[in-house]
Amino acid sequence: MVHRKEIALLIVQKLTEEKESLKVRFLESQNEIGFFYIDDLLPEDLVYAVYKNFPKLSESKQRKNIREHKYVAYQMDQYKPLLEEVIYAFQDEKVVHIISEICGLENVLPDEKLYAGGLSLMTKDNYLSPHIDNSHDKDRQLWRILNLLFYVAPAWKAENGGNLELWNKGLQGKPILVESSFNRLVVMTTHQKSWHSVNKVLVDDVRCCVSNYYFSKTPLLENENFHVTTFRGRPSQKIKDFILKIDNSLRSSVRKVFKKGIRENPHHYKK
């Protein structure tokens, strides 16, 4: 089996090769939702192996509500060892360093606990409504600043749905569509204006994604305040948007009273 250090070196090598062009791409979007993506990140046979080792939907935890419908897996010792190796390759200090350089950020920190990270699976009719991510880490000590999404489903096409949408002009504008292409890594900033979503999967297949977050002691934007994961409806979903605004307000009120919520969020790796 390939070790996480070996995978990390492969990631660093690829990012280093395209470092200058990725810097330019990130800089062009930095004033809205800073992001870049890179294709063919790892050797194809390795990425196929990661895909083949993904858990079945029945082995994952389903999240189905008005905000989202998807499957997640994060207790990594319950799954094939290769999956833990590839996830923690993205947490390697050399990978964190090169991505920090591309984004022009300092003092970026990985998250060993994989809070809200891990594996994401989406099948037909699954979706993720427009949202901004929770502003902090598990213990509410650090600010969430970068979201890393590594797509591993072979031959995934834009017409399959299940693609990332970046609402860089706000929810009344038109989002940037980033295809969930095989062997593509997307890195995007997370802050109170980084609205993003995943459009509905339209095919009877499973979109598989390896998800990681990076944190910092300071937020990306000035005047950033703590916020829960905040969902909204799409521009055409007026009633849903109204309901989600109420839902956001209720959940935010709870967190003002209970700093870590009424119960601890279970979505982290308990080693």
N, C-alpha and C positions, 0 to 999 in steps of 0.2 A: 504493500500500500504506500502511496505517496504521502510524505510527511508535510505538515503545514509549513515548515521552514522552506522546503523545496518549492511548494506552491507560491509562497510569498516571494521568493527570488524570481520566479517566472513572471509574477505580476509586476514587480519592480522593473524587471528588464523591459517588458512591453511598454509600461508607462514612461520609462526613461527614453525609449526610442521616439515616442511621440510627444514628449513633454512640452516642447515649445508650441506646437500647434494646439495642444489641449489648453495651455495657458491662455492663448488668444481666444479660443472658444469660450472659456469660462469668463474671461474679462469682458467679452462682448455682452454677456447676459448678467453680469454681476449686479447692476443697478436694479434688477427686477428679481428674478429667481436665478441665482448663479448656478450654472450646471455645465457639465460636459459628459460626453459618452465616448467610449472606445470599443471597437469591435475586435473580434479574434483575440480576446485577452489571453486565453490559455490554449494549449494544444487541444485540438478537437477531441482526441481520444479520451483525454482526461475529463473534459466537460461532459462527454457522453456518459462516462462512468459516474459522474456526479448525478446526472439526470436519472440513470438506471437505478441508482441507490436511494433516490427520493422515497419517502414513505408513501404508502397508499393513502387515499383520502380517509379510509376507515381507521387509519393509524394516526390521523391528525385531529386537531380540535377545530370543529366548525364554529364560525362566527357568523350568525345570521340575524340581522335586525334591520331597522330602517336606515342605519348608517352604512352598512356593508354586508357583503356575503362573500366569505372566503374561508380558507382553511389555513391553520398555522401549526407549526411544530417547533419547539424550542428546548425541550428537555433532551439535549443532544445525545446523552448516553443511552437513550432508548432506541436509537436509530443506527444505521450503518456507520462505522467509524470514519469513512471517507468524508461524510458530510460535516462532521465536527472539524476535521482537518481543513477543509476548504473554507469554512466560516472563520476559523481562527487565523487563517492565512491573512485575511483582510484586517485582522486586529494586530498583526505583526508590526513592530515599531518602524521597520523599514518601509512598509507599505503606507503606514500612517504618515510618515515623513514625506514621501514623494507626492502623495495626494495633497498634503498641506502646502507643499511648494507650488504645485500646479494652481491651487486656489488662493495662494498668497496669504495663507493664514499661519498664525503662530500658536504654540502651546495647545495643539490639538491632542485630545486624549482618546484612546480606544475604550471599549466597554467590555470587560471580561464577562460581565453578567448577561450580556446579550439582551438588555432590557428592550422589549418590543421588537427585537430582531429575531434571527433564526431563519426558518424556512416558511415560504408562503406558497400556497397552491390555490389555483383558481380554475374552475371548470365551467361548463356551459351555464350561462345566466348569472355567474358570479360577477361582482363589481365592487368598487370602492368609491363612495361619494366624494365630491370635492371636500377637502379638509386641510387643516394645518396640524402638524404633529404636536404632541405634548411638548412643552418647552424644556422639560428637564429630564434628568436621569431618574433611576429608581428611587434614590434616596433624597431627591430634590436638592442636590448639592451642586450639580453641574448643569450647564446649558447644552441642549442638543443643538448641534450646528451643521452636521453633514449627514446625509442619508445615502447609503451605497446599495445599489440594486444590481445584482448579477443574474442575468436571465439564462436559463440552461435548457429550455424546451426546444428540441430540434425542429428546424424548418418552420418556426412560428412566423406567421405573416400578419401584416397589418389588418387584413380583412378578417382575421380570426377574432378581432377584438382583444380585450385584456391588455390594452396598451396604456402606457403612462401618459397622463395629460398634465401639462404645466400651465396653470392659469396666470401667466406672467403679467397680464393686464387687468387682473381681478376677475371676479366671477361674471361680470357683464361683458367681458371680451371673449375672444375665441382662443382656446388653449393651444399650446404647442403640443403636437402629438409626437411622442417618442416610442417607436416600435419596441416591443419586448423581444427583440431578435436573439436568436441563439448565440451564446458566447459574447454577449454585450454587457459591459459594465456602465451603469449610469451613476454619476455622482452629482448630487444636488444639495443646495443649502436649505436649511430649515430655520425658519423664523416666523414672525407673526404675519408676514405677507406672502409666504411661500405656499399658496394654495395649489394642491395637486389632487389627482384622482386617477382611477383606473376604469376605463370604459368597459361595458359589459362584454363578457366572453360570449362569442356567437357560435362556437363549434363544440362538438362533443369530444373535447380533448382537455388536457391539463397543462396550464401554464405554470411553470416552476421557477421560483426566484429565491436566491440566497440574499438575505437582507442583513445589513449591518448599520450601526450608527456610530458617529464620533461626537465627542463632547468637549466642552471648554469651561473654564472658570468664569468666562465673560460671554455675553451674548453677541451675536453678529451685528444686530441693529441697536442703535441708541434708543433709550426709552422703552426697551423691550420689557414686558411684564410676564409673570407666570401665567400660563394658560393650559387648560386641559386640551386633549385632542378635540378639535372643534370642527364639526361637520356642517355642511350646507347642501341645499339642493342645487341642481343645475338650473340655469336661467329659465328653462321651460317648466320646472317643477315647483310652482309657487306654493302649493299646499304643503308639500314635503319640506320645503325650505322654512316655512312658518313653524312647522312641528319641530324641525331640527334646531331652530333658534331657541325655542323653549327648552328643549333637551339640553342644549349647550349651557343655557343659563342655570338650569337645575344642577347639572354636574359641577359647574364652576362654583356655585354656592356651597355645595357639599365640601369641596376642596378648601374653601376659605375657613371652614370650621375644622375639618379633619385634613391635616396637611398631606397625608398619604392616602386619603380616601377612607371610606368606611371599612374596607378590607384591602389588604395588600394586593396589588395587581399581580396575578400569578404569571404574567408573561415575561419570565426571565429564567435563565438557566440556573437551577439549584444543584450545585455540584456536591 
